[in-house]
Amino acid sequence: MRNKEKTEWIALILGWFAILAQFVLIIQNRQSDIPETILRFFSFFTILTNFLLALFFTAQIVGQPKFPLKWFFKGGTITALTSFILIVGLVYQIALRPLWAPTGLQWLVDELLHTLIPLLMLAYWFFQVRARDVKASSVFKWLIYPILYAVFILIRGHFSGFYPYPFLNVREIGYLKTMLNMGGVASMTLVIMAALVLLGKRKTKELRTEN
């Protein structure tokens, strides 16, 4: 088995394990009924992004660009997903890690979702990125994902009172502070995306020169 395939299998196993384990934990510690708890589970950007990564690596292993996995073979996808999972990691390390100290299985799951998987994805991207993956138009069109996520969270939070992250909690910090926080995360996302596009272009150019 090649190193690429080994990495894909490791990422797939870790990703699905972390997501399923976190689902079990949130059900066990639920503060609402099960349907609401499930909806809250999928309201976390961390979960959604790790879910996309798990699907991405599933698609790579299956190797068949057929619906619905065909979207994970399109140019720019790997760079966009790497950007989003790096945002997941950075926001957790900066804003969320100081707020609690999980133990046991919750600690392991947190480290997988927010630290190990982002680093693994970055390493995978570095070695597997190709020219088609760093076209700005293909990468930046993925911004529709966090935009739709932000709209969903604000609308759902308005009616349900539930906000997945304290820096998005309109009821606690108000709309102005929430928008400023969202602007900060959006800026970080754009910077990371641009940096990966530039680094990727340089790397793929060097590969063409060597060949």
The 8 nearest C-alpha neighbors of each residue, nearest first, counted from 0:
[[1, 4, 5, 2, 3, 6, 8, 7],
 [0, 2, 4, 3, 5, 6, 7, 8],
 [3, 1, 5, 4, 6, 0, 7, 8],
 [4, 2, 6, 1, 5, 7, 123, 127],
 [3, 5, 7, 1, 6, 2, 8, 0],
 [6, 4, 2, 8, 7, 3, 9, 1],
 [5, 7, 9, 3, 4, 8, 10, 2],
 [8, 6, 4, 10, 5, 9, 56, 11],
 [7, 9, 11, 5, 6, 10, 12, 4],
 [10, 8, 6, 12, 11, 7, 13, 5],
 [9, 11, 7, 13, 8, 12, 14, 6],
 [10, 12, 8, 14, 9, 53, 56, 13],
 [13, 11, 9, 14, 15, 10, 16, 8],
 [14, 12, 16, 10, 11, 15, 17, 9],
 [13, 15, 11, 17, 53, 16, 12, 10],
 [16, 14, 18, 17, 12, 13, 19, 11],
 [15, 17, 13, 19, 14, 18, 20, 12],
 [18, 16, 20, 108, 14, 15, 19, 21],
 [17, 19, 15, 21, 20, 16, 22, 14],
 [18, 20, 22, 16, 21, 17, 15, 23],
 [21, 19, 23, 17, 22, 18, 16, 24],
 [20, 22, 24, 18, 19, 23, 17, 25],
 [23, 21, 19, 25, 20, 24, 18, 26],
 [24, 22, 20, 26, 21, 25, 27, 19],
 [25, 23, 21, 27, 26, 22, 28, 20],
 [24, 26, 28, 22, 27, 29, 23, 21],
 [27, 25, 29, 23, 24, 28, 22, 36],
 [28, 26, 24, 25, 29, 23, 22, 30],
 [29, 27, 25, 26, 24, 30, 23, 31],
 [30, 28, 26, 31, 25, 27, 36, 32],
 [29, 31, 28, 32, 36, 26, 25, 33],
 [30, 32, 29, 36, 35, 33, 34, 28],
 [33, 31, 35, 34, 36, 30, 29, 37],
 [32, 34, 36, 35, 37, 31, 26, 29],
 [35, 33, 37, 36, 32, 38, 31, 39],
 [36, 34, 38, 37, 33, 32, 39, 31],
 [37, 35, 33, 39, 38, 34, 31, 32],
 [38, 36, 40, 34, 39, 35, 33, 41],
 [37, 39, 35, 41, 40, 36, 34, 42],
 [38, 40, 42, 36, 37, 41, 35, 43],
 [41, 39, 37, 38, 42, 36, 43, 22],
 [40, 42, 38, 39, 43, 47, 46, 37],
 [43, 41, 39, 40, 38, 163, 44, 152],
 [42, 44, 45, 46, 41, 163, 40, 47],
 [45, 43, 47, 46, 48, 42, 87, 148],
 [46, 44, 43, 48, 47, 87, 49, 112],
 [47, 45, 49, 43, 44, 48, 50, 41],
 [46, 48, 50, 44, 49, 45, 51, 41],
 [49, 47, 51, 50, 45, 46, 44, 52],
 [48, 50, 52, 46, 51, 47, 45, 53],
 [49, 51, 47, 53, 48, 52, 46, 54],
 [52, 50, 48, 54, 49, 53, 55, 47],
 [51, 53, 55, 49, 54, 50, 56, 48],
 [54, 52, 50, 56, 14, 55, 51, 11],
 [53, 55, 57, 51, 52, 56, 58, 50],
 [56, 54, 52, 58, 53, 57, 71, 51],
 [57, 55, 59, 58, 53, 54, 11, 7],
 [56, 58, 54, 60, 55, 59, 53, 61],
 [57, 59, 61, 55, 56, 60, 68, 62],
 [60, 58, 56, 62, 57, 61, 55, 7],
 [59, 61, 62, 57, 58, 56, 7, 4],
 [62, 60, 58, 59, 63, 57, 64, 56],
 [63, 61, 59, 60, 58, 64, 57, 65],
 [62, 64, 65, 61, 58, 69, 68, 59],
 [65, 63, 69, 68, 72, 62, 66, 58],
 [66, 64, 69, 63, 68, 67, 70, 62],
 [67, 65, 68, 69, 64, 70, 63, 71],
 [66, 68, 69, 65, 70, 64, 71, 58],
 [69, 67, 66, 70, 65, 58, 71, 64],
 [68, 70, 64, 65, 66, 71, 72, 67],
 [71, 69, 68, 72, 73, 67, 66, 64],
 [70, 72, 69, 55, 73, 68, 76, 58],
 [73, 71, 70, 69, 64, 74, 76, 68],
 [72, 74, 70, 71, 76, 75, 69, 132],
 [75, 73, 132, 131, 76, 137, 72, 77],
 [74, 76, 132, 138, 137, 78, 77, 133],
 [77, 75, 79, 78, 74, 73, 80, 71],
 [76, 78, 80, 79, 75, 81, 132, 124],
 [79, 77, 81, 75, 76, 80, 132, 82],
 [78, 80, 82, 76, 138, 81, 77, 75],
 [81, 79, 83, 77, 82, 78, 76, 84],
 [80, 82, 78, 84, 79, 83, 77, 121],
 [83, 81, 79, 85, 80, 192, 84, 191],
 [84, 82, 86, 80, 85, 81, 87, 79],
 [83, 85, 87, 86, 81, 117, 82, 80],
 [86, 84, 88, 82, 87, 83, 117, 89],
 [87, 85, 83, 89, 84, 88, 90, 82],
 [88, 86, 84, 85, 90, 89, 45, 113],
 [87, 89, 113, 85, 91, 86, 90, 114],
 [88, 90, 86, 92, 91, 87, 93, 85],
 [91, 89, 93, 94, 87, 92, 88, 86],
 [90, 92, 95, 88, 89, 94, 93, 96],
 [91, 93, 89, 96, 90, 94, 88, 95],
 [94, 92, 90, 91, 89, 95, 96, 97],
 [93, 95, 90, 91, 92, 96, 97, 98],
 [96, 94, 91, 98, 97, 92, 93, 90],
 [95, 97, 92, 98, 91, 99, 94, 93],
 [98, 96, 95, 99, 94, 100, 93, 92],
 [99, 97, 95, 96, 100, 94, 165, 91],
 [100, 98, 97, 96, 101, 95, 102, 106],
 [99, 101, 102, 98, 96, 97, 106, 105],
 [102, 100, 106, 105, 99, 103, 109, 104],
 [103, 101, 106, 105, 104, 100, 107, 109],
 [104, 102, 106, 105, 107, 101, 108, 109],
 [103, 105, 107, 106, 108, 102, 20, 101],
 [106, 104, 108, 103, 107, 102, 101, 109],
 [107, 105, 102, 101, 109, 104, 103, 108],
 [108, 106, 104, 110, 105, 109, 111, 103],
 [107, 109, 111, 105, 17, 110, 106, 112],
 [110, 108, 106, 112, 111, 107, 113, 105],
 [109, 111, 114, 107, 113, 108, 112, 115],
 [110, 112, 115, 108, 109, 116, 114, 113],
 [113, 111, 109, 110, 116, 114, 108, 17],
 [112, 114, 88, 110, 111, 109, 87, 117],
 [115, 113, 110, 117, 111, 88, 116, 112],
 [114, 116, 111, 118, 117, 119, 110, 113],
 [115, 117, 119, 118, 111, 114, 112, 120],
 [118, 116, 120, 84, 119, 85, 114, 115],
 [119, 117, 121, 115, 120, 116, 122, 114],
 [118, 120, 116, 122, 121, 117, 115, 123],
 [119, 121, 123, 117, 118, 122, 116, 124],
 [120, 122, 118, 124, 119, 123, 81, 125],
 [123, 121, 125, 119, 124, 120, 118, 126],
 [124, 122, 120, 121, 126, 125, 127, 119],
 [123, 125, 121, 127, 128, 122, 126, 120],
 [126, 124, 122, 123, 127, 128, 121, 199],
 [125, 127, 123, 124, 128, 122, 3, 121],
 [126, 128, 124, 125, 123, 129, 3, 122],
 [129, 127, 124, 125, 126, 132, 199, 130],
 [128, 130, 132, 131, 203, 127, 133, 199],
 [129, 131, 132, 133, 203, 200, 128, 134],
 [132, 130, 74, 129, 133, 134, 75, 128],
 [133, 131, 75, 74, 129, 130, 134, 128],
 [134, 132, 196, 130, 131, 75, 199, 135],
 [135, 133, 137, 136, 132, 131, 138, 75],
 [134, 136, 138, 137, 139, 133, 196, 75],
 [135, 137, 134, 139, 138, 140, 75, 133],
 [138, 136, 75, 134, 135, 140, 139, 74],
 [139, 137, 75, 135, 79, 136, 140, 141],
 [138, 140, 141, 142, 136, 137, 135, 79],
 [141, 139, 142, 138, 137, 136, 143, 135],
 [140, 142, 139, 143, 144, 138, 79, 137],
 [143, 141, 144, 140, 139, 145, 146, 138],
 [142, 144, 146, 141, 145, 147, 140, 139],
 [143, 145, 142, 147, 146, 141, 148, 140],
 [146, 144, 148, 147, 142, 143, 149, 141],
 [145, 147, 143, 149, 148, 144, 142, 150],
 [148, 146, 150, 144, 149, 145, 143, 151],
 [147, 149, 145, 151, 146, 150, 144, 152],
 [150, 148, 152, 146, 151, 147, 145, 153],
 [151, 149, 147, 153, 148, 152, 154, 146],
 [150, 152, 148, 154, 149, 153, 155, 147],
 [153, 151, 149, 155, 150, 154, 156, 148],
 [152, 154, 156, 150, 151, 155, 157, 149],
 [155, 153, 157, 151, 156, 152, 150, 158],
 [154, 156, 152, 158, 157, 153, 159, 151],
 [157, 155, 160, 161, 159, 153, 158, 162],
 [156, 158, 154, 155, 160, 159, 153, 161],
 [157, 159, 155, 156, 160, 154, 161, 153],
 [160, 158, 156, 161, 155, 157, 162, 154],
 [159, 161, 156, 157, 158, 162, 170, 155],
 [162, 160, 156, 159, 163, 155, 168, 39],
 [161, 163, 168, 156, 164, 167, 160, 152],
 [164, 162, 43, 42, 161, 165, 39, 167],
 [163, 165, 167, 166, 162, 168, 43, 95],
 [166, 164, 168, 167, 163, 162, 171, 172],
 [165, 167, 164, 168, 177, 180, 172, 176],
 [168, 166, 177, 165, 164, 169, 162, 180],
 [167, 169, 165, 162, 171, 170, 166, 172],
 [170, 168, 173, 172, 174, 171, 167, 177],
 [169, 171, 168, 173, 172, 160, 174, 157],
 [170, 172, 169, 168, 173, 165, 167, 166],
 [171, 173, 169, 176, 170, 168, 177, 174],
 [174, 172, 169, 175, 176, 170, 171, 177],
 [173, 175, 177, 169, 176, 178, 172, 170],
 [176, 174, 178, 177, 173, 179, 172, 169],
 [175, 177, 179, 178, 174, 173, 172, 180],
 [176, 178, 174, 180, 167, 175, 179, 169],
 [177, 179, 181, 175, 180, 176, 174, 182],
 [180, 178, 182, 176, 181, 177, 183, 175],
 [179, 181, 183, 177, 182, 178, 176, 184],
 [182, 180, 178, 184, 183, 179, 185, 177],
 [183, 181, 179, 185, 180, 184, 178, 186],
 [182, 184, 180, 186, 181, 185, 179, 187],
 [183, 185, 187, 181, 186, 182, 188, 180],
 [184, 186, 182, 188, 183, 187, 181, 189],
 [187, 185, 183, 189, 188, 184, 182, 190],
 [188, 186, 184, 190, 185, 189, 191, 183],
 [189, 187, 185, 191, 186, 190, 192, 184],
 [188, 190, 192, 186, 191, 187, 193, 185],
 [189, 191, 187, 193, 188, 192, 194, 186],
 [192, 190, 194, 188, 193, 189, 82, 195],
 [191, 193, 189, 195, 194, 190, 82, 188],
 [192, 194, 196, 190, 191, 195, 189, 197],
 [195, 193, 191, 197, 192, 196, 198, 190],
 [196, 194, 198, 192, 197, 193, 199, 191],
 [197, 195, 133, 199, 193, 194, 198, 200],
 [196, 198, 200, 194, 199, 195, 193, 201],
 [199, 197, 195, 201, 200, 196, 194, 202],
 [198, 200, 202, 196, 201, 197, 195, 133],
 [201, 199, 197, 203, 202, 198, 204, 196],
 [200, 202, 204, 198, 199, 203, 205, 197],
 [201, 203, 199, 205, 204, 200, 198, 206],
 [204, 202, 206, 200, 205, 201, 130, 129],
 [203, 205, 201, 207, 202, 206, 200, 208],
 [204, 206, 208, 202, 203, 207, 209, 201],
 [205, 207, 203, 209, 208, 204, 210, 202],
 [208, 206, 210, 204, 205, 209, 203, 202],
 [207, 209, 205, 206, 210, 204, 203, 202],
 [210, 208, 206, 207, 205, 204, 203, 202],
 [209, 207, 208, 206, 205, 204, 203, 202]]
